[in-house]
Amino acid sequence: MTNYDKRQEIDGKVTALVRARFGRDYRAAFARYDADESGAIEKSELNVLLSDAEIGSALTRWA
């Protein structure tokens, strides 16, 4: 699988998560995962997002 394919898969899974849980509202999704309201998604918050989107470490290890 190429890096492009991996990026496409990650994008698809995150898009599906935002569509299913937040009605395509990316601002609501961002607010949910920016738990400390810092205005940025920290590593621990990103891990929650990736887990919720069912993206495992094997898919993101290359990044």
N, C-alpha and C positions, 0 to 999 in steps of 0.2 A: 504494500500500500504506500503510495507516495505521500509526501507532506501535504500536497494539495488535496488529496483524497481525505486525509486525516482532518484537515481544516474544514472541509465540506461536511464531514460527518459530525464534528463538534458543533458547527454552525447549525446544522439540521436539528440536532438534539436540543440545543439551547432554544432555538426557535420554537420547537414543539413544546418545550416546557413553558415558555412565556405564553404561547397560544392557549395551552390547556389550563394553566393555573391563574393567568393574569389577563385573559382575554385580549392578548396581543399588546398589552400596555407595558411597554418596556420601562417606563418611569416607575410604575408600581413594582415591577420585578426588581429594579435597582434598589428601591427603598426597602424592599423585603430583605435583600442580601447585604445591604449596607447597614448591618446590625448596630454598629457603633455611631452611625450617622456622621461619619467623617467626610463624606463626599467622595470616597474611593472604596473600592472593593479590596479588602485586605486578603492576605493569603488564606487565613482560616475561613473567611467568608466565601472566598472563591471555592474552597474545598467543599463547602456545603452546597453551593450552586452546582458544581460538577457532579456531586453525589445525587442531588435531586434530578439532574438531567440524565442520570445513569451513564455518566462518562467515567470510565475507569482509568487508573494510572497507566495502563498499557497504551491507551490511546494518546495520552498527553505526555508521556515520558520523553518523546523526541523534542518537545517544545522547549 
